[in-house]
Amino acid sequence: MRRWLVCAGLLLIGGLGAGITPALGHGILQGASPSPDALPTAPPSQITLSFTETADPAFTSVAVVDQQGRRVSTVSRLSADGRRVTASLAGLSRGRYTVRWRMLSAVDGHTTTGTYSFTVGGTVAAPPPPQPGESPREATQTGPPLLQVAARWVSYATALLLAGAAMFAYFIVRPALVRAEPHLAVSVDDIATAAVRRLSVLAAIGLLLSLGLGLVVQMQILLDAPLQTVFASGQWAALLTGTRLGWSVLLQAVMAAILLVPETRRGRVFRMAAVIWAAVAGTLALIASSPGEVTASQHILHLTVLLLIGTVYGLVSVMAAIILPLVPDLRLPQAQWAAPAAAAILLVGMTLNSHAAGAGWLALAADWAHVAAAAIWIGGLAGLIVTLQTAPIDLRTGVARTLVPRFSAVAGVSVFVLVVTGTYAAWVNLPAWQAFTATPYGQALLVKLLLVVPWIGLGMFNHFVLRPRLSRGANRPVVRTFVRLTGGEVTIAGAVLLTVAVLTITPPARVTFPVPDERGVVFAGIDRGARVRLTVQPVRAGWNRYAVTVDPGGARLPAGGRVELRFLKLDADAAPSVLALSPAGSEYRGEGAELAAGGWWRIDVVVGRDASPALAVGFPMFLENGPKVPLSDEAARILTGALQRSQHIGSWRQSE
């Protein structure tokens, strides 16, 4: 019963970080103005990029350089919703310019970068526009660097080994000893304890080193500066304490250090107090909503309380570990639950920096359960191999007969959890079957699934063939065969984790898979006898395509007149943005990310020069998921009256 309560507690710990607002899960470039390979006839006054999710303001930037490498853009600014970055441009002349951008997601802590070019006053034909759902053409988003993949792979492998070793000792070794023969149980306990300790020390050291390497790689990608400059500027501290990426690294590093504490009287007291401290600190972090808000100046009270409680609990832990063991005849608690609890919190740190962090609480909980099941299986395999190889030859068969049945039962449950949660994750991240071959994420996932098949096959052979022989008291050759096949499982698991390292850095297929073309909306208006029609497609916050047709009617329009769109956010205090359209047959076309957020907008179609436009027609429009603007009492009465009167009108017409 007690062990089931511990399991429930671990599930609760895994769900601590589940209060996340749903989002896309990996920030990629959604739109740009000027767009990639654009040929504006006049120099643009600013560069605007929009992303699929909220960006971290301290580590998101855009820079524009000319052909000589000189920067022609000012310091970039992030919009209020965090999904659009802009920078002013000055001194542009005819020629080609390169845009470089970097973005750190505030949702899942992932980094994306890219470059593209546009030409002012160019004469080369523009490339075809991107297909619906695709990122702008030529806006390169670099794939994950090999060093980043290697660091992520080592950190994942060592984290699962470290957490799995703690769970192996608690969920497999201790229950198996209860049913073992008394004279054998003592020997198995000593052998397993020494083996798990050796495995834990090696895994913890490897995890700490790989976390440090991964953080350095991320800093270089984000800041694009030598390490000396990065450390001298102090930005590494902001990255470590003020971003989801940094909190993931800190949480895993702290839990690894706790699991390194030896199993002495002082060590048990310190580990128990440290786990309690981590739970309190995590709860405070959740109250403060997010890592960025905890460390923001407007939430300084949260940070002060967090530091105060952390300091107090830290001092209490150290004092208790020093003083309590010195008290004679004091029976200290064994606190065997502390190690698996620390392992569960370590796995929360992994989940904080996963795609699931941006897909809602259910996806986050499923991701934690997935990595926990993987830790029990992979860590259990490694712990079992090390224990069997450490055991003396004359005891090896007895150790296998004691531990293998229990491990096999727990591994079976882990495989079931892996299959269920993995299927759910694929359903969340893959919009269609074609995404398996049409996106890099789907291709990496397909490789992972192909590797999982032989992995599960070896596990089933060990479970249904070798386990019964070991239970009946098989000889040493059977034990050697079991160890070899188990080693094969661990090897395949390492290959699976390599694909996982690639998957966690690659944008999910749901944000890169081309979506079917969506129907747009058509606006029509009249000004001075001229008829204007505006088509907006697909009518959503972010990247849209625009087409304008002008029928002069009785109005006189200048030949070859300029046609542009002016966008004004009606429910926000923001300057209007302008998009110049290009002639394409009988209409004028353009595309861009000017409609960057939901809410009320007004789009003005302007024909002619700015000083004296030949005609101008405005169209109001509403995009979903806009900000909630409170109405005054007078505005509410006017709106209610207008809605009541409009119910009696069958049709309406607006005339300028």
Disulfide bonds with the S-S distance in Angstrom:
none
